[in-house]
Amino acid sequence: MSKDLAKKAVEMLLKGATLISEPCPYCKGVRVMKNGNALCVNCGREAKEENVPVQEKTENTAFAKFEQKLAGLYEELEHEKDHQKQQQIIKSITDLMSLIEKLKK
């Protein structure tokens, strides 16, 4: 995951995008969606949600728990007004996304 993609994803989230539970159909990365377009934070591919091929979901409890934690951090970021706390949350999001990426390999 590049820092540019992580930054773009965070910017999208701050502008009302949402974290979606379905992984990227191309690389299984974490995706954010706004206006029907899903951006993969890992590979950078964008796809219209209705055109995304369906893939089998793998049962990985650790992965699912990390995704839940990531969703909670995005929620927390959305409501946080303090700039310094926002920066801490963004760092946590970036670290967690790196961990999720490592788990996929």
N, C-alpha and C positions, 0 to 999 in steps of 0.2 A: 504494500500500500504506500503510495507516495504522499508526501505532506501536502501537495497541491490538491489531491483528491480528497484528503481528509478535511482540508480547509474549505473546499467547495461544498462538501457534505454538511459541515457545520454551518456554513452560510445559508445553505438551503433550509436547514432545520430552523435556524433563527428567523427565516422568512416564511415559516409555516409548513415546511415539508414534514413528512412523518417517516419514521423508521418502519420498514415492513418486515414481517416475520419470514417471508419466503426468501431463501437465499438466491443469489444471482444464478440464473440457469447456465451461464457459461463457465463460471469459476467457483461458484458456491459462496461468494463474498457477501458481505452485509450491504443492503441497499436502502436508499432513502427515496421517497416518492413525493413529487409535487406535480399537480395538474396532469396526472395520468402518466408521467414519465418517471421511470425508476432508474436511478443512477447507482451503479455498483461502486463502492468505495475502494474495492480491491483492484478491479481491472479497468474501471472507468467507462465501461460500456453503458449506454443508455438504451432503454427499450420501453415501448409503450406497454403498459401492463397487460392489455388484452392480447398482445402479440407474443408474450413470453412463453416459450415452450414449457410444458409441465414436466418436471423431473421428480423422481422418487425422493421422498424425504428420508434422511438417515436418522436413526435413533441414536443420538449422542447427548446424554444428559448434561455433561459438562458444557458442551457447546450451547445447548438450550438455556442453561442457567446463565452463561455469560451473555447471551443475547438478551435475556430478561434484564440483567443488570444494565446492559447498554441502553435498553429502552428506558429504564428508570433514570439513568443519567441524562438522557435527552429530555425527558420530562422535567427533571430538576433544572436543567439549563434553561428551558423555556420559561420557567417561572422566576428564575433568579434575577434580581435587579443589581446586585453588587458586582461591579466589573471584576474585581479581584477573585471573587468566588466563581464567576463565570470562567475565568482563565483556568482555575484549578479543575473545574468540571471538564473543560475542553481537554486538558492534559490527561485526565482520567479516561475520557472517551478514547483519545488517541492511543493510550497504553492498552486499554482493553481491546481495541480493534486490532492492534498488533498481536496480542495474545490469541485472539480468535483466528487470525490469519495463520499463526503457527500451529494451532490445533488442526487446521484443515490439511496440513502437509503431512 
